[in-house]
Amino acid sequence: MARIVKFVRAAPIAVSVGRETKYLCGCGLSAIHPYCDGSHELATLEDPGKLYWYDTDGNCHELPDNFHKIRGE
C-alpha cells in the first residue's frame, strides 16, 4: 500500500549513545533509512510552505495542495 508520510526536517537527527553518535534520517529521502546517507542535500532547495515528492531517480516534484491539513499541525 502506498502512503504519504510528512517529513518536515531537511537535516539529520544526531543521536548519541555512550561515545557513539549516529545520524538518523529526518527528511525521509535516505536509502538506508533510518540512518542518514546525505540525501537531505536534495531538500535544501525546498520551500518550507510547499509539499514535495521524490521519484526513484531522486527527482523532486511539487504536489498541489489537495491533502487537507497535511502542511499544518
mmCIF file as Biopython writes it, N, C-alpha, C and O atoms, coordinates in Angstrom:
data_model
#
loop_
_atom_site.group_PDB
_atom_site.id
_atom_site.type_symbol
_atom_site.label_atom_id
_atom_site.label_alt_id
_atom_site.label_comp_id
_atom_site.label_asym_id
_atom_site.label_entity_id
_atom_site.label_seq_id
_atom_site.pdbx_PDB_ins_code
_atom_site.Cartn_x
_atom_site.Cartn_y
_atom_site.Cartn_z
_atom_site.occupancy
_atom_site.B_iso_or_equiv
_atom_site.auth_seq_id
_atom_site.auth_asym_id
_atom_site.pdbx_PDB_model_num
ATOM 1   N N  . MET A ? 1  ? 0.850  -1.174 0.000  1.0 0.0 1  A 1 
ATOM 2   C CA . MET A ? 1  ? 0.000  0.000  0.000  1.0 0.0 1  A 1 
ATOM 3   C C  . MET A ? 1  ? 0.896  1.237  0.000  1.0 0.0 1  A 1 
ATOM 4   O O  . MET A ? 1  ? 1.867  1.306  0.753  1.0 0.0 1  A 1 
ATOM 5   N N  . ALA A ? 2  ? 0.571  2.199  -0.835 1.0 0.0 2  A 1 
ATOM 6   C CA . ALA A ? 2  ? 1.297  3.473  -0.856 1.0 0.0 2  A 1 
ATOM 7   C C  . ALA A ? 2  ? 0.730  4.389  0.214  1.0 0.0 2  A 1 
ATOM 8   O O  . ALA A ? 2  ? -0.448 4.317  0.563  1.0 0.0 2  A 1 
ATOM 9   N N  . ARG A ? 3  ? 1.589  5.240  0.720  1.0 0.0 3  A 1 
ATOM 10  C CA . ARG A ? 3  ? 1.135  6.210  1.721  1.0 0.0 3  A 1 
ATOM 11  C C  . ARG A ? 3  ? 1.969  7.462  1.606  1.0 0.0 3  A 1 
ATOM 12  O O  . ARG A ? 3  ? 3.090  7.433  1.097  1.0 0.0 3  A 1 
ATOM 13  N N  . ILE A ? 4  ? 1.419  8.556  2.080  1.0 0.0 4  A 1 
ATOM 14  C CA . ILE A ? 4  ? 2.142  9.818  2.138  1.0 0.0 4  A 1 
ATOM 15  C C  . ILE A ? 4  ? 2.606  10.003 3.570  1.0 0.0 4  A 1 
ATOM 16  O O  . ILE A ? 4  ? 1.810  9.934  4.507  1.0 0.0 4  A 1 
ATOM 17  N N  . VAL A ? 5  ? 3.899  10.239 3.734  1.0 0.0 5  A 1 
ATOM 18  C CA . VAL A ? 5  ? 4.478  10.481 5.043  1.0 0.0 5  A 1 
ATOM 19  C C  . VAL A ? 5  ? 5.078  11.878 5.022  1.0 0.0 5  A 1 
ATOM 20  O O  . VAL A ? 5  ? 5.880  12.200 4.146  1.0 0.0 5  A 1 
ATOM 21  N N  . LYS A ? 6  ? 4.699  12.691 5.967  1.0 0.0 6  A 1 
ATOM 22  C CA . LYS A ? 6  ? 5.181  14.068 6.013  1.0 0.0 6  A 1 
ATOM 23  C C  . LYS A ? 6  ? 6.465  14.142 6.830  1.0 0.0 6  A 1 
ATOM 24  O O  . LYS A ? 6  ? 6.478  13.801 8.013  1.0 0.0 6  A 1 
ATOM 25  N N  . PHE A ? 7  ? 7.544  14.588 6.193  1.0 0.0 7  A 1 
ATOM 26  C CA . PHE A ? 7  ? 8.804  14.860 6.865  1.0 0.0 7  A 1 
ATOM 27  C C  . PHE A ? 7  ? 9.023  16.362 6.817  1.0 0.0 7  A 1 
ATOM 28  O O  . PHE A ? 7  ? 8.904  16.961 5.749  1.0 0.0 7  A 1 
ATOM 29  N N  . VAL A ? 8  ? 9.334  16.975 7.923  1.0 0.0 8  A 1 
ATOM 30  C CA . VAL A ? 8  ? 9.475  18.430 7.951  1.0 0.0 8  A 1 
ATOM 31  C C  . VAL A ? 8  ? 10.919 18.872 8.174  1.0 0.0 8  A 1 
ATOM 32  O O  . VAL A ? 8  ? 11.213 20.065 8.102  1.0 0.0 8  A 1 
ATOM 33  N N  . ARG A ? 9  ? 11.805 17.952 8.438  1.0 0.0 9  A 1 
ATOM 34  C CA . ARG A ? 9  ? 13.212 18.309 8.640  1.0 0.0 9  A 1 
ATOM 35  C C  . ARG A ? 9  ? 13.971 18.169 7.325  1.0 0.0 9  A 1 
ATOM 36  O O  . ARG A ? 9  ? 13.663 17.305 6.504  1.0 0.0 9  A 1 
ATOM 37  N N  . ALA A ? 10 ? 14.960 19.026 7.139  1.0 0.0 10 A 1 
ATOM 38  C CA . ALA A ? 10 ? 15.831 18.924 5.973  1.0 0.0 10 A 1 
ATOM 39  C C  . ALA A ? 10 ? 17.254 18.597 6.424  1.0 0.0 10 A 1 
ATOM 40  O O  . ALA A ? 10 ? 18.221 18.859 5.709  1.0 0.0 10 A 1 
ATOM 41  N N  . ALA A ? 11 ? 17.365 18.024 7.614  1.0 0.0 11 A 1 
ATOM 42  C CA . ALA A ? 11 ? 18.677 17.686 8.163  1.0 0.0 11 A 1 
ATOM 43  C C  . ALA A ? 11 ? 18.541 16.432 9.024  1.0 0.0 11 A 1 
ATOM 44  O O  . ALA A ? 11 ? 17.446 16.108 9.484  1.0 0.0 11 A 1 
ATOM 45  N N  . PRO A ? 12 ? 19.642 15.732 9.240  1.0 0.0 12 A 1 
ATOM 46  C CA . PRO A ? 12 ? 19.593 14.535 10.077 1.0 0.0 12 A 1 
ATOM 47  C C  . PRO A ? 12 ? 19.446 14.871 11.554 1.0 0.0 12 A 1 
ATOM 48  O O  . PRO A ? 12 ? 19.639 16.013 11.973 1.0 0.0 12 A 1 
ATOM 49  N N  . ILE A ? 13 ? 19.103 13.857 12.330 1.0 0.0 13 A 1 
ATOM 50  C CA . ILE A ? 13 ? 18.937 13.977 13.770 1.0 0.0 13 A 1 
ATOM 51  C C  . ILE A ? 13 ? 20.089 13.211 14.416 1.0 0.0 13 A 1 
ATOM 52  O O  . ILE A ? 13 ? 20.217 12.002 14.224 1.0 0.0 13 A 1 
ATOM 53  N N  . ALA A ? 14 ? 20.927 13.912 15.182 1.0 0.0 14 A 1 
ATOM 54  C CA . ALA A ? 14 ? 22.059 13.265 15.845 1.0 0.0 14 A 1 
ATOM 55  C C  . ALA A ? 14 ? 21.571 12.576 17.115 1.0 0.0 14 A 1 
ATOM 56  O O  . ALA A ? 14 ? 20.875 13.176 17.934 1.0 0.0 14 A 1 
ATOM 57  N N  . VAL A ? 15 ? 21.946 11.315 17.265 1.0 0.0 15 A 1 
ATOM 58  C CA . VAL A ? 15 ? 21.588 10.542 18.450 1.0 0.0 15 A 1 
ATOM 59  C C  . VAL A ? 15 ? 22.879 9.940  19.007 1.0 0.0 15 A 1 
ATOM 60  O O  . VAL A ? 15 ? 23.577 9.200  18.313 1.0 0.0 15 A 1 
ATOM 61  N N  . SER A ? 16 ? 23.188 10.263 20.264 1.0 0.0 16 A 1 
ATOM 62  C CA . SER A ? 16 ? 24.399 9.751  20.901 1.0 0.0 16 A 1 
ATOM 63  C C  . SER A ? 16 ? 24.052 8.712  21.954 1.0 0.0 16 A 1 
ATOM 64  O O  . SER A ? 16 ? 23.203 8.934  22.817 1.0 0.0 16 A 1 
ATOM 65  N N  . VAL A ? 17 ? 24.725 7.577  21.863 1.0 0.0 17 A 1 
ATOM 66  C CA . VAL A ? 17 ? 24.596 6.517  22.864 1.0 0.0 17 A 1 
ATOM 67  C C  . VAL A ? 17 ? 26.015 6.213  23.318 1.0 0.0 17 A 1 
ATOM 68  O O  . VAL A ? 17 ? 26.826 5.692  22.553 1.0 0.0 17 A 1 
ATOM 69  N N  . GLY A ? 18 ? 26.303 6.542  24.560 1.0 0.0 18 A 1 
ATOM 70  C CA . GLY A ? 18 ? 27.675 6.390  25.036 1.0 0.0 18 A 1 
ATOM 71  C C  . GLY A ? 18 ? 28.584 7.322  24.266 1.0 0.0 18 A 1 
ATOM 72  O O  . GLY A ? 18 ? 28.339 8.527  24.194 1.0 0.0 18 A 1 
ATOM 73  N N  . ARG A ? 19 ? 29.638 6.761  23.689 1.0 0.0 19 A 1 
ATOM 74  C CA . ARG A ? 19 ? 30.605 7.567  22.928 1.0 0.0 19 A 1 
ATOM 75  C C  . ARG A ? 19 ? 30.318 7.582  21.429 1.0 0.0 19 A 1 
ATOM 76  O O  . ARG A ? 19 ? 31.021 8.238  20.660 1.0 0.0 19 A 1 
ATOM 77  N N  . GLU A ? 20 ? 29.299 6.866  21.030 1.0 0.0 20 A 1 
ATOM 78  C CA . GLU A ? 20 ? 28.998 6.748  19.600 1.0 0.0 20 A 1 
ATOM 79  C C  . GLU A ? 20 ? 27.832 7.655  19.210 1.0 0.0 20 A 1 
ATOM 80  O O  . GLU A ? 20 ? 26.810 7.698  19.896 1.0 0.0 20 A 1 
ATOM 81  N N  . THR A ? 21 ? 27.995 8.374  18.106 1.0 0.0 21 A 1 
ATOM 82  C CA . THR A ? 21 ? 26.925 9.220  17.573 1.0 0.0 21 A 1 
ATOM 83  C C  . THR A ? 21 ? 26.486 8.659  16.236 1.0 0.0 21 A 1 
ATOM 84  O O  . THR A ? 21 ? 27.313 8.403  15.361 1.0 0.0 21 A 1 
ATOM 85  N N  . LYS A ? 22 ? 25.196 8.469  16.079 1.0 0.0 22 A 1 
ATOM 86  C CA . LYS A ? 22 ? 24.603 8.035  14.810 1.0 0.0 22 A 1 
ATOM 87  C C  . LYS A ? 22 ? 23.703 9.161  14.329 1.0 0.0 22 A 1 
ATOM 88  O O  . LYS A ? 22 ? 23.205 9.950  15.132 1.0 0.0 22 A 1 
ATOM 89  N N  . TYR A ? 23 ? 23.497 9.234  13.038 1.0 0.0 23 A 1 
ATOM 90  C CA . TYR A ? 23 ? 22.637 10.255 12.461 1.0 0.0 23 A 1 
ATOM 91  C C  . TYR A ? 23 ? 21.435 9.576  11.818 1.0 0.0 23 A 1 
ATOM 92  O O  . TYR A ? 23 ? 21.573 8.753  10.913 1.0 0.0 23 A 1 
ATOM 93  N N  . LEU A ? 24 ? 20.262 9.939  12.303 1.0 0.0 24 A 1 
ATOM 94  C CA . LEU A ? 24 ? 19.017 9.377  11.787 1.0 0.0 24 A 1 
ATOM 95  C C  . LEU A ? 24 ? 18.450 10.299 10.721 1.0 0.0 24 A 1 
ATOM 96  O O  . LEU A ? 24 ? 18.562 11.521 10.822 1.0 0.0 24 A 1 
ATOM 97  N N  . CYS A ? 25 ? 17.849 9.717  9.711  1.0 0.0 25 A 1 
ATOM 98  C CA . CYS A ? 25 ? 17.255 10.481 8.625  1.0 0.0 25 A 1 
ATOM 99  C C  . CYS A ? 25 ? 16.076 11.300 9.142  1.0 0.0 25 A 1 
ATOM 100 O O  . CYS A ? 25 ? 15.176 10.769 9.793  1.0 0.0 25 A 1 
ATOM 101 N N  . GLY A ? 26 ? 16.091 12.587 8.849  1.0 0.0 26 A 1 
ATOM 102 C CA . GLY A ? 26 ? 14.984 13.450 9.237  1.0 0.0 26 A 1 
ATOM 103 C C  . GLY A ? 26 ? 14.163 13.909 8.043  1.0 0.0 26 A 1 
ATOM 104 O O  . GLY A ? 26 ? 13.084 14.478 8.206  1.0 0.0 26 A 1 
ATOM 105 N N  . CYS A ? 27 ? 14.678 13.662 6.836  1.0 0.0 27 A 1 
ATOM 106 C CA . CYS A ? 27 ? 13.998 14.155 5.631  1.0 0.0 27 A 1 
ATOM 107 C C  . CYS A ? 27 ? 13.180 13.083 4.927  1.0 0.0 27 A 1 
ATOM 108 O O  . CYS A ? 27 ? 12.293 13.402 4.135  1.0 0.0 27 A 1 
ATOM 109 N N  . GLY A ? 28 ? 13.469 11.807 5.209  1.0 0.0 28 A 1 
ATOM 110 C CA . GLY A ? 28 ? 12.745 10.711 4.577  1.0 0.0 28 A 1 
ATOM 111 C C  . GLY A ? 28 ? 13.304 10.269 3.239  1.0 0.0 28 A 1 
ATOM 112 O O  . GLY A ? 28 ? 12.712 9.409  2.586  1.0 0.0 28 A 1 
ATOM 113 N N  . LEU A ? 29 ? 14.427 10.830 2.810  1.0 0.0 29 A 1 
ATOM 114 C CA . LEU A ? 29 ? 14.976 10.509 1.493  1.0 0.0 29 A 1 
ATOM 115 C C  . LEU A ? 29 ? 16.100 9.478  1.516  1.0 0.0 29 A 1 
ATOM 116 O O  . LEU A ? 29 ? 16.527 9.022  0.455  1.0 0.0 29 A 1 
ATOM 117 N N  . SER A ? 30 ? 16.584 9.102  2.680  1.0 0.0 30 A 1 
ATOM 118 C CA . SER A ? 30 ? 17.720 8.197  2.787  1.0 0.0 30 A 1 
ATOM 119 C C  . SER A ? 30 ? 17.396 6.805  2.234  1.0 0.0 30 A 1 
ATOM 120 O O  . SER A ? 30 ? 16.301 6.279  2.435  1.0 0.0 30 A 1 
ATOM 121 N N  . ALA A ? 31 ? 18.366 6.232  1.542  1.0 0.0 31 A 1 
ATOM 122 C CA . ALA A ? 31 ? 18.215 4.870  1.029  1.0 0.0 31 A 1 
ATOM 123 C C  . ALA A ? 31 ? 18.551 3.838  2.101  1.0 0.0 31 A 1 
ATOM 124 O O  . ALA A ? 31 ? 18.285 2.649  1.927  1.0 0.0 31 A 1 
ATOM 125 N N  . ILE A ? 32 ? 19.135 4.292  3.207  1.0 0.0 32 A 1 
ATOM 126 C CA . ILE A ? 32 ? 19.496 3.376  4.286  1.0 0.0 32 A 1 
ATOM 127 C C  . ILE A ? 32 ? 18.725 3.726  5.563  1.0 0.0 32 A 1 
ATOM 128 O O  . ILE A ? 32 ? 19.250 3.635  6.673  1.0 0.0 32 A 1 
ATOM 129 N N  . HIS A ? 33 ? 17.487 4.120  5.374  1.0 0.0 33 A 1 
ATOM 130 C CA . HIS A ? 33 ? 16.608 4.515  6.486  1.0 0.0 33 A 1 
ATOM 131 C C  . HIS A ? 33 ? 16.601 3.441  7.556  1.0 0.0 33 A 1 
ATOM 132 O O  . HIS A ? 33 ? 16.468 2.272  7.194  1.0 0.0 33 A 1 
ATOM 133 N N  . PRO A ? 34 ? 16.729 3.728  8.819  1.0 0.0 34 A 1 
ATOM 134 C CA . PRO A ? 34 ? 16.515 5.017  9.469  1.0 0.0 34 A 1 
ATOM 135 C C  . PRO A ? 34 ? 17.763 5.885  9.550  1.0 0.0 34 A 1 
ATOM 136 O O  . PRO A ? 34 ? 17.713 6.963  10.142 1.0 0.0 34 A 1 
ATOM 137 N N  . TYR A ? 35 ? 18.886 5.447  8.973  1.0 0.0 35 A 1 
ATOM 138 C CA . TYR A ? 35 ? 20.112 6.220  9.066  1.0 0.0 35 A 1 
ATOM 139 C C  . TYR A ? 35 ? 20.245 7.196  7.905  1.0 0.0 35 A 1 
ATOM 140 O O  . TYR A ? 35 ? 19.706 6.972  6.821  1.0 0.0 35 A 1 
ATOM 141 N N  . CYS A ? 36 ? 20.968 8.276  8.150  1.0 0.0 36 A 1 
ATOM 142 C CA . CYS A ? 36 ? 21.190 9.310  7.139  1.0 0.0 36 A 1 
ATOM 143 C C  . CYS A ? 36 ? 22.258 8.862  6.156  1.0 0.0 36 A 1 
ATOM 144 O O  . CYS A ? 36 ? 23.276 8.293  6.553  1.0 0.0 36 A 1 
ATOM 145 N N  . ASP A ? 37 ? 22.023 9.121  4.857  1.0 0.0 37 A 1 
ATOM 146 C CA . ASP A ? 37 ? 23.043 8.852  3.836  1.0 0.0 37 A 1 
ATOM 147 C C  . ASP A ? 37 ? 23.417 10.121 3.074  1.0 0.0 37 A 1 
ATOM 148 O O  . ASP A ? 37 ? 24.075 10.051 2.035  1.0 0.0 37 A 1 
ATOM 149 N N  . GLY A ? 38 ? 23.000 11.280 3.586  1.0 0.0 38 A 1 
ATOM 150 C CA . GLY A ? 38 ? 23.320 12.553 2.942  1.0 0.0 38 A 1 
ATOM 151 C C  . GLY A ? 38 ? 22.296 13.012 1.921  1.0 0.0 38 A 1 
ATOM 152 O O  . GLY A ? 38 ? 22.460 14.076 1.324  1.0 0.0 38 A 1 
ATOM 153 N N  . SER A ? 39 ? 21.246 12.236 1.708  1.0 0.0 39 A 1 
ATOM 154 C CA . SER A ? 39 ? 20.228 12.585 0.716  1.0 0.0 39 A 1 
ATOM 155 C C  . SER A ? 39 ? 19.484 13.867 1.055  1.0 0.0 39 A 1 
ATOM 156 O O  . SER A ? 39 ? 18.838 14.448 0.184  1.0 0.0 39 A 1 
ATOM 157 N N  . HIS A ? 40 ? 19.560 14.325 2.310  1.0 0.0 40 A 1 
ATOM 158 C CA . HIS A ? 40 ? 18.868 15.556 2.702  1.0 0.0 40 A 1 
ATOM 159 C C  . HIS A ? 40 ? 19.374 16.767 1.920  1.0 0.0 40 A 1 
ATOM 160 O O  . HIS A ? 40 ? 18.716 17.807 1.899  1.0 0.0 40 A 1 
ATOM 161 N N  . GLU A ? 41 ? 20.533 16.642 1.279  1.0 0.0 41 A 1 
ATOM 162 C CA . GLU A ? 41 ? 21.039 17.739 0.447  1.0 0.0 41 A 1 
ATOM 163 C C  . GLU A ? 41 ? 20.051 18.043 -0.684 1.0 0.0 41 A 1 
ATOM 164 O O  . GLU A ? 41 ? 19.996 19.175 -1.166 1.0 0.0 41 A 1 
ATOM 165 N N  . LEU A ? 42 ? 19.271 17.045 -1.111 1.0 0.0 42 A 1 
ATOM 166 C CA . LEU A ? 42 ? 18.255 17.268 -2.145 1.0 0.0 42 A 1 
ATOM 167 C C  . LEU A ? 42 ? 17.159 18.209 -1.653 1.0 0.0 42 A 1 
ATOM 168 O O  . LEU A ? 42 ? 16.535 18.904 -2.455 1.0 0.0 42 A 1 
ATOM 169 N N  . ALA A ? 43 ? 16.921 18.237 -0.347 1.0 0.0 43 A 1 
ATOM 170 C CA . ALA A ? 43 ? 15.817 19.012 0.220  1.0 0.0 43 A 1 
ATOM 171 C C  . ALA A ? 43 ? 16.190 20.460 0.524  1.0 0.0 43 A 1 
ATOM 172 O O  . ALA A ? 43 ? 15.327 21.226 0.954  1.0 0.0 43 A 1 
ATOM 173 N N  . THR A ? 44 ? 17.436 20.858 0.318  1.0 0.0 44 A 1 
ATOM 174 C CA . THR A ? 44 ? 17.854 22.210 0.695  1.0 0.0 44 A 1 
ATOM 175 C C  . THR A ? 44 ? 17.169 23.293 -0.124 1.0 0.0 44 A 1 
ATOM 176 O O  . THR A ? 44 ? 17.068 24.428 0.341  1.0 0.0 44 A 1 
ATOM 177 N N  . LEU A ? 45 ? 16.701 22.986 -1.310 1.0 0.0 45 A 1 
ATOM 178 C CA . LEU A ? 45 ? 16.046 23.987 -2.162 1.0 0.0 45 A 1 
ATOM 179 C C  . LEU A ? 45 ? 14.530 23.993 -2.017 1.0 0.0 45 A 1 
ATOM 180 O O  . LEU A ? 45 ? 13.850 24.762 -2.697 1.0 0.0 45 A 1 
ATOM 181 N N  . GLU A ? 46 ? 13.991 23.147 -1.142 1.0 0.0 46 A 1 
ATOM 182 C CA . GLU A ? 46 ? 12.537 23.094 -0.959 1.0 0.0 46 A 1 
ATOM 183 C C  . GLU A ? 46 ? 12.022 24.345 -0.255 1.0 0.0 46 A 1 
ATOM 184 O O  . GLU A ? 46 ? 12.669 24.873 0.649  1.0 0.0 46 A 1 
ATOM 185 N N  . ASP A ? 47 ? 10.867 24.806 -0.673 1.0 0.0 47 A 1 
ATOM 186 C CA . ASP A ? 47 ? 10.168 25.895 0.000  1.0 0.0 47 A 1 
ATOM 187 C C  . ASP A ? 47 ? 9.426  25.291 1.187  1.0 0.0 47 A 1 
ATOM 188 O O  . ASP A ? 47 ? 8.635  24.366 0.997  1.0 0.0 47 A 1 
ATOM 189 N N  . PRO A ? 48 ? 9.656  25.786 2.416  1.0 0.0 48 A 1 
ATOM 190 C CA . PRO A ? 48 ? 9.021  25.184 3.590  1.0 0.0 48 A 1 
ATOM 191 C C  . PRO A ? 48 ? 7.490  25.194 3.555  1.0 0.0 48 A 1 
ATOM 192 O O  . PRO A ? 48 ? 6.860  24.408 4.262  1.0 0.0 48 A 1 
ATOM 193 N N  . GLY A ? 49 ? 6.884  26.059 2.754  1.0 0.0 49 A 1 
ATOM 194 C CA . GLY A ? 49 ? 5.435  26.134 2.690  1.0 0.0 49 A 1 
ATOM 195 C C  . GLY A ? 49 ? 4.812  25.265 1.609  1.0 0.0 49 A 1 
ATOM 196 O O  . GLY A ? 49 ? 3.603  25.327 1.385  1.0 0.0 49 A 1 
ATOM 197 N N  . LYS A ? 50 ? 5.625  24.456 0.938  1.0 0.0 50 A 1 
ATOM 198 C CA . LYS A ? 50 ? 5.112  23.615 -0.144 1.0 0.0 50 A 1 
ATOM 199 C C  . LYS A ? 50 ? 5.336  22.149 0.165  1.0 0.0 50 A 1 
ATOM 200 O O  . LYS A ? 50 ? 6.141  21.804 1.030  1.0 0.0 50 A 1 
ATOM 201 N N  . LEU A ? 51 ? 4.624  21.290 -0.543 1.0 0.0 51 A 1 
ATOM 202 C CA . LEU A ? 51 ? 4.699  19.846 -0.356 1.0 0.0 51 A 1 
ATOM 203 C C  . LEU A ? 51 ? 5.356  19.223 -1.592 1.0 0.0 51 A 1 
ATOM 204 O O  . LEU A ? 51 ? 5.017  19.580 -2.720 1.0 0.0 51 A 1 
ATOM 205 N N  . TYR A ? 52 ? 6.285  18.303 -1.383 1.0 0.0 52 A 1 
ATOM 206 C CA . TYR A ? 52 ? 7.042  17.692 -2.474 1.0 0.0 52 A 1 
ATOM 207 C C  . TYR A ? 52 ? 7.044  16.175 -2.370 1.0 0.0 52 A 1 
ATOM 208 O O  . TYR A ? 52 ? 6.821  15.611 -1.299 1.0 0.0 52 A 1 
ATOM 209 N N  . TRP A ? 53 ? 7.299  15.528 -3.495 1.0 0.0 53 A 1 
ATOM 210 C CA . TRP A ? 53 ? 7.573  14.091 -3.502 1.0 0.0 53 A 1 
ATOM 211 C C  . TRP A ? 53 ? 8.761  13.861 -4.414 1.0 0.0 53 A 1 
ATOM 212 O O  . TRP A ? 53 ? 9.023  14.645 -5.327 1.0 0.0 53 A 1 
ATOM 213 N N  . TYR A ? 54 ? 9.485  12.767 -4.154 1.0 0.0 54 A 1 
ATOM 214 C CA . TYR A ? 54 ? 10.674 12.424 -4.924 1.0 0.0 54 A 1 
ATOM 215 C C  . TYR A ? 54 ? 10.467 11.072 -5.578 1.0 0.0 54 A 1 
ATOM 216 O O  . TYR A ? 54 ? 10.016 10.120 -4.941 1.0 0.0 54 A 1 
ATOM 217 N N  . ASP A ? 55 ? 10.806 11.001 -6.877 1.0 0.0 55 A 1 
ATOM 218 C CA . ASP A ? 55 ? 10.677 9.726  -7.564 1.0 0.0 55 A 1 
ATOM 219 C C  . ASP A ? 55 ? 11.910 8.860  -7.287 1.0 0.0 55 A 1 
ATOM 220 O O  . ASP A ? 55 ? 12.818 9.289  -6.576 1.0 0.0 55 A 1 
ATOM 221 N N  . THR A ? 56 ? 11.947 7.661  -7.837 1.0 0.0 56 A 1 
ATOM 222 C CA . THR A ? 56 ? 13.027 6.722  -7.540 1.0 0.0 56 A 1 
ATOM 223 C C  . THR A ? 56 ? 14.382 7.185  -8.078 1.0 0.0 56 A 1 
ATOM 224 O O  . THR A ? 56 ? 15.417 6.661  -7.667 1.0 0.0 56 A 1 
ATOM 225 N N  . ASP A ? 57 ? 14.390 8.158  -8.990 1.0 0.0 57 A 1 
ATOM 226 C CA . ASP A ? 57 ? 15.642 8.711  -9.505 1.0 0.0 57 A 1 
ATOM 227 C C  . ASP A ? 57 ? 16.097 9.930  -8.707 1.0 0.0 57 A 1 
ATOM 228 O O  . ASP A ? 57 ? 17.120 10.532 -9.032 1.0 0.0 57 A 1 
ATOM 229 N N  . GLY A ? 58 ? 15.345 10.300 -7.664 1.0 0.0 58 A 1 
ATOM 230 C CA . GLY A ? 58 ? 15.698 11.450 -6.837 1.0 0.0 58 A 1 
ATOM 231 C C  . GLY A ? 58 ? 15.228 12.778 -7.382 1.0 0.0 58 A 1 
ATOM 232 O O  . GLY A ? 58 ? 15.645 13.829 -6.895 1.0 0.0 58 A 1 
ATOM 233 N N  . ASN A ? 59 ? 14.360 12.751 -8.392 1.0 0.0 59 A 1 
ATOM 234 C CA . ASN A ? 59 ? 13.829 13.995 -8.952 1.0 0.0 59 A 1 
ATOM 235 C C  . ASN A ? 59 ? 12.697 14.519 -8.078 1.0 0.0 59 A 1 
ATOM 236 O O  . ASN A ? 59 ? 11.826 13.765 -7.646 1.0 0.0 59 A 1 
ATOM 237 N N  . CYS A ? 60 ? 12.727 15.817 -7.826 1.0 0.0 60 A 1 
ATOM 238 C CA . CYS A ? 60 ? 11.748 16.466 -6.955 1.0 0.0 60 A 1 
ATOM 239 C C  . CYS A ? 60 ? 10.538 16.933 -7.764 1.0 0.0 60 A 1 
ATOM 240 O O  . CYS A ? 60 ? 10.680 17.471 -8.862 1.0 0.0 60 A 1 
ATOM 241 N N  . HIS A ? 61 ? 9.343  16.717 -7.200 1.0 0.0 61 A 1 
ATOM 242 C CA . HIS A ? 61 ? 8.105  17.156 -7.831 1.0 0.0 61 A 1 
ATOM 243 C C  . HIS A ? 61 ? 7.249  17.850 -6.777 1.0 0.0 61 A 1 
ATOM 244 O O  . HIS A ? 61 ? 7.083  17.340 -5.669 1.0 0.0 61 A 1 
ATOM 245 N N  . GLU A ? 62 ? 6.712  19.006 -7.123 1.0 0.0 62 A 1 
ATOM 246 C CA . GLU A ? 62 ? 5.832  19.708 -6.193 1.0 0.0 62 A 1 
ATOM 247 C C  . GLU A ? 62 ? 4.423  19.143 -6.304 1.0 0.0 62 A 1 
ATOM 248 O O  . GLU A ? 62 ? 3.927  18.891 -7.402 1.0 0.0 62 A 1 
ATOM 249 N N  . LEU A ? 63 ? 3.785  18.947 -5.157 1.0 0.0 63 A 1 
ATOM 250 C CA . LEU A ? 63 ? 2.412  18.452 -5.130 1.0 0.0 63 A 1 
ATOM 251 C C  . LEU A ? 63 ? 1.440  19.605 -4.966 1.0 0.0 63 A 1 
ATOM 252 O O  . LEU A ? 63 ? 1.722  20.558 -4.239 1.0 0.0 63 A 1 
ATOM 253 N N  . PRO A ? 64 ? 0.300  19.527 -5.635 1.0 0.0 64 A 1 
ATOM 254 C CA . PRO A ? 64 ? -0.748 20.518 -5.364 1.0 0.0 64 A 1 
ATOM 255 C C  . PRO A ? 64 ? -1.294 20.278 -3.970 1.0 0.0 64 A 1 
ATOM 256 O O  . PRO A ? 64 ? -1.202 19.171 -3.439 1.0 0.0 64 A 1 
ATOM 257 N N  . ASP A ? 65 ? -1.855 21.302 -3.387 1.0 0.0 65 A 1 
ATOM 258 C CA . ASP A ? 65 ? -2.371 21.174 -2.023 1.0 0.0 65 A 1 
ATOM 259 C C  . ASP A ? 65 ? -3.761 20.558 -2.045 1.0 0.0 65 A 1 
ATOM 260 O O  . ASP A ? 65 ? -4.761 21.258 -1.889 1.0 0.0 65 A 1 
ATOM 261 N N  . ASN A ? 66 ? -3.821 19.249 -2.238 1.0 0.0 66 A 1 
ATOM 262 C CA . ASN A ? 66 ? -5.094 18.537 -2.235 1.0 0.0 66 A 1 
ATOM 263 C C  . ASN A ? 66 ? -5.272 17.670 -0.997 1.0 0.0 66 A 1 
ATOM 264 O O  . ASN A ? 66 ? -6.215 16.884 -0.914 1.0 0.0 66 A 1 
ATOM 265 N N  . PHE A ? 67 ? -4.366 17.813 -0.035 1.0 0.0 67 A 1 
ATOM 266 C CA . PHE A ? 67 ? -4.395 16.977 1.147  1.0 0.0 67 A 1 
ATOM 267 C C  . PHE A ? 67 ? -4.726 17.839 2.360  1.0 0.0 67 A 1 
ATOM 268 O O  . PHE A ? 67 ? -3.878 18.577 2.862  1.0 0.0 67 A 1 
ATOM 269 N N  . HIS A ? 68 ? -5.937 17.737 2.811  1.0 0.0 68 A 1 
ATOM 270 C CA . HIS A ? 68 ? -6.445 18.567 3.900  1.0 0.0 68 A 1 
ATOM 271 C C  . HIS A ? 68 ? -5.540 18.503 5.132  1.0 0.0 68 A 1 
ATOM 272 O O  . HIS A ? 68 ? -5.299 17.423 5.671  1.0 0.0 68 A 1 
ATOM 273 N N  . LYS A ? 69 ? -5.052 19.631 5.567  1.0 0.0 69 A 1 
ATOM 274 C CA . LYS A ? 69 ? -4.244 19.809 6.777  1.0 0.0 69 A 1 
ATOM 275 C C  . LYS A ? 69 ? -2.913 19.059 6.784  1.0 0.0 69 A 1 
ATOM 276 O O  . LYS A ? 69 ? -2.339 18.865 7.855  1.0 0.0 69 A 1 
ATOM 277 N N  . ILE A ? 70 ? -2.402 18.630 5.622  1.0 0.0 70 A 1 
ATOM 278 C CA . ILE A ? 70 ? -1.147 17.880 5.629  1.0 0.0 70 A 1 
ATOM 279 C C  . ILE A ? 70 ? 0.033  18.794 5.947  1.0 0.0 70 A 1 
ATOM 280 O O  . ILE A ? 70 ? 1.056  18.318 6.439  1.0 0.0 70 A 1 
ATOM 281 N N  . ARG A ? 71 ? -0.082 20.087 5.678  1.0 0.0 71 A 1 
ATOM 282 C CA . ARG A ? 71 ? 1.017  21.003 5.951  1.0 0.0 71 A 1 
ATOM 283 C C  . ARG A ? 71 ? 0.956  21.589 7.349  1.0 0.0 71 A 1 
ATOM 284 O O  . ARG A ? 71 ? 1.936  22.166 7.820  1.0 0.0 71 A 1 
ATOM 285 N N  . GLY A ? 72 ? -0.173 21.451 8.015  1.0 0.0 72 A 1 
ATOM 286 C CA . GLY A ? 72 ? -0.328 22.031 9.336  1.0 0.0 72 A 1 
ATOM 287 C C  . GLY A ? 72 ? -0.241 20.992 10.425 1.0 0.0 72 A 1 
ATOM 288 O O  . GLY A ? 72 ? -0.013 19.811 10.161 1.0 0.0 72 A 1 
ATOM 289 N N  . GLU A ? 73 ? -0.424 21.440 11.650 1.0 0.0 73 A 1 
ATOM 290 C CA . GLU A ? 73 ? -0.373 20.522 12.793 1.0 0.0 73 A 1 
ATOM 291 C C  . GLU A ? 73 ? -1.632 19.683 12.867 1.0 0.0 73 A 1 
ATOM 292 O O  . GLU A ? 73 ? -1.768 18.853 13.766 1.0 0.0 73 A 1 
#
